[in-house]
Amino acid sequence: YSWGGGVGCLPGYRPKPIGQADDGSSRVITVVFLALLIDLLGFTLILPLLPSIMDYYGRTDDGIYRTLQNTVDWFSEKVGVPEERKYNSVLFGGTVVYGHFLFHWGINMR
């Protein structure tokens, strides 16, 4: 028994052929693409500034920076990372990003 030529038990439903998108889905794809592009540009602009920001806070007497730096120094000594500035910067940046991740994870788990 056919209910108005539809497919299955949905009367009047006819699926679109593969490859054809609704007008609404193309708008969603455009919005998502623009949001990702803006996000990518935002990170691209700030990432080259991170070494100079770290140098600035290294010259000041900031307690949070000093605590993170001591943690990175301890970890790099235990793991056996060579004592070069570039490795220290990478480890410090990874520590900050990991802390940022943990903060957001903790906030979202409520």
N, C-alpha and C positions, 0 to 999 in steps of 0.2 A: 504494500500500500504506500503510495507516494503522498506526502503532505505538501503539495504545492511545488513539487519539483526540487525540493531541498535535498541535502545530503544527510544521511543518517536520520536522527530524530529531531533535527532542527528545521522547522518549516521555513521555506524560503531562503535558506542559507546556501550560498554558493561560494566556495573558497576561491580566492584569487590565484591565478597562475603564479608559479614560482618566478621571482624576479620582479614582480610588480609590487610596489610599495604604496601604502595609503599616503594621502597628502599630509596627514598628521605625523607619520613616522619619518618622513623626510625632514620635517621641521625639527623633530626631536634630534635627529642625527646632526643637523646643522648646529643646534644649540650645544649639544655635547661636544662637537668638534671645536667650536669657538671657546667653550669653557676650558677644554684641555689645552688649546693653543695659548690662551691667556695664562694658564697655570704654568705651562712650560716656559713662556717668556719671563714670568715672574721669578722662577727659580734660576733661569739663565742670567738674569740681572743681578741677583743677590749672591750667588755662589762665588764669583770672582772676588767679592768683597770680604769673604769670611777670613782669609789669612790676615788682612789688615785689621779687622775687628778683633781677632784673637790677639794680635800684637798690642793693640790698644789696651785691652783688658789685662794683658800680661804685665804691662807697665804700671797699671793702677794697682791699688791694694784691695782688690775685690775678693771677698771671702768665698763666694760661690765658685769663681774662676779658680782660685787657689786650691779649693777642695777637689774640683774636677781634675785639675792639673796633677795634683798629688796622686789621685786614683790612677790616672793614665800613666804616670811615671812608675808607680808600683806594678801595674799590669805589664808594662813594657819590659820591666826588669825581670819579672817572673817568666815571661814568655821568651825573652831573649831577643827583643827587637833591637837593632843597632841604634846607637844614640846619635841620630841625625834629625835635624829639625823637620824635614819633610815627613818622616815616619811619625814623629810626635804630633804633627798637625793632623795627619790622617787619623790617628788614634783618637785625638781629642775631638775632631769633628764627628767621628763615629760614636763616641760617648755622648755627645750632645744630641745627635739624631736619635740614638737609642733611648735617651732620657725623654726626649720629645714624644717618641712612640709610646713609651710606657705611660706618660702623662695622659695622652689621648685614649689609650686603651683603658686606663683606670677610670677616666671620666665616662666613657661609653659603656662600661660594665655595670653602671648603676641601674 
